[in-house]
Amino acid sequence: MTEVRVTLNRSPLAATEREGIVASPVFGQAFTDHMVTMTYSGGSWGPLELKPFAPLPLSPATLALHYGQSIFEALKAYRLQDGSAALFRSPRNASRMAASAERIAMPALSAGVFQLACALLVEADRDWIPDADGAALYVRPFMFASEPHLSVRPATEYMFVVIACPVASYFDSGSPAIRVAVESRDVRATAGGTGAAKFAGNYAAGFAAHDRAGRAGHDQVMWLDAVEHRWVEELNAMNVMFVWNRAGRTVLSTPPLTGTILGGVTRESLLQLAAAENLAGPGPVIDDAVEEPVSIEMVRAGAADGGLLEVFACGTAAVIAPIGSLVIGDREVKIGSGGPGEVTMKLRQRLLDIQHGRVADVHGWMTPLDAVLTKSGVDPASLRPGASPSGTDLPV
Ligand SMILES: *Cc1c(COP(=O)(O)O)cnc(C)c1O
């Protein structure tokens, strides 16, 4: 039994201000009226609390600030054609969060609680879900060591929090294709390390390289493997995919998950889409979708002889970001036309059509909020503005 406590925000942002933000959101800047929190202590999780978005009271000795026990997730809630709202593949995020927690020696959180927490927040703040194509409510669940202590050991107290912010389509940001610098000095992950976990420290470790790339006029860093400095891994927060012409066949490929790469839900979904549908319909067809090691020599040769047609990055925030050129050493290698490729854009369109409910969800990827809430005994109406406060024991 997980208890759910609901304290609705009695002074939410004024509708006109909210509508202004939702119409042209800046990524990660303005948050919705509520948040969900849950604390772990004495060996078990307490109630799930939906309450007004507010700063967290933290001791300066909070363990996460000192030794970095902090993990996160990212998923999106979309407004569907019929006006309802749904989370995209929330069970995948729930299981990845559990895997990250295990790697960083944090307590497990059940998939049911994870999804209920996300659904509570999105339902209470559903007026914050943008309508525009490619726009969505970005949901950020995270967990950190909240125990005030300075011992170098796993904490005994944790906080699980979910916040959300509206985000626009990546393509409205005015950057049709990004320039990516292949990093030659630092590494992101090593075998046996934390690369496969959505662990806060992984991102901090990549910032110096990201800054160097930024000063040189590049948008992102592409990481290579830590041993040979030769095999492509991924970007800072996006996986990478390649489209090849191999003897007339169009092949989508991406590096395999060998423990140093974060297993993206977007990556997995695109592989499944390409394999299941070959991207039938008008436009280019994908003959094969494979996981294979991709070396920087393959990329260089493919760009030179035309065998490499397209490269793109993929992840929840951007969905798909076309890569126009790769900077390898002091040479900039143009990919295809240097702009978004045909396969890239067709994959993006197919995924967005599913996410917005414009085509049948044959893969069962969309989780309706109402289904999550009613399964847990929460009446969605009790979360709407003006509903009376409640506290209920719910089986989750
Ligand atoms: C989150 C993330 C991705 C993309 O994962 P999605 O589930 O598709 O959002 C890829 N690489 C890294 C390092 C990430 O943190």
The ligand as a Gaussian input file, in Angstrom:
#p B3LYP/6-31G(d) Opt

LIG

0 1
 C       18.900000      10.097000     -21.338000
 C       20.095000       9.773000     -22.183000
 C       19.983000       9.268000     -23.489000
 C       18.669000       9.150000     -24.199000
 O       17.756000       8.328000     -23.562000
 P       16.189000       8.491000     -23.836000
 O       15.579000       7.474000     -22.974000
 O       16.000000       8.244000     -25.275000
 O       15.842000       9.879000     -23.446000
 C       21.135000       8.907000     -24.150000
 N       22.349000       9.048000     -23.581000
 C       22.490000       9.549000     -22.342000
 C       23.845000       9.672000     -21.772000
 C       21.372000       9.933000     -21.607000
 O       21.512000      10.441000     -20.398000

